[in-house]
Amino acid sequence: MNKLFSEERAQISVELIIVLAAVVAVVLVLVSQIQATSEQGSQKLEETAEDVFKKIDDI
């Protein structure tokens, strides 16, 4: 009986590790996508700011 309980706990631990690994993988993918998006956004903002300053200089 005690051995059965022990195997059950081990199974739960393995499943928990697998779930945690999957969650970490998803978080890493989301973080990398957010970083790429923020880089694109900052480039676009920089281009827009340059355009605005050029137009101000033309005035």
Secondary structure, DSSP 8 states (H G I E B T S, - for coil): -HHHHHHHHHHHHHHHHHHHHHHHHHHHHHHHHHHHHHHHHHHHHHHHHHHHHHHHHH-
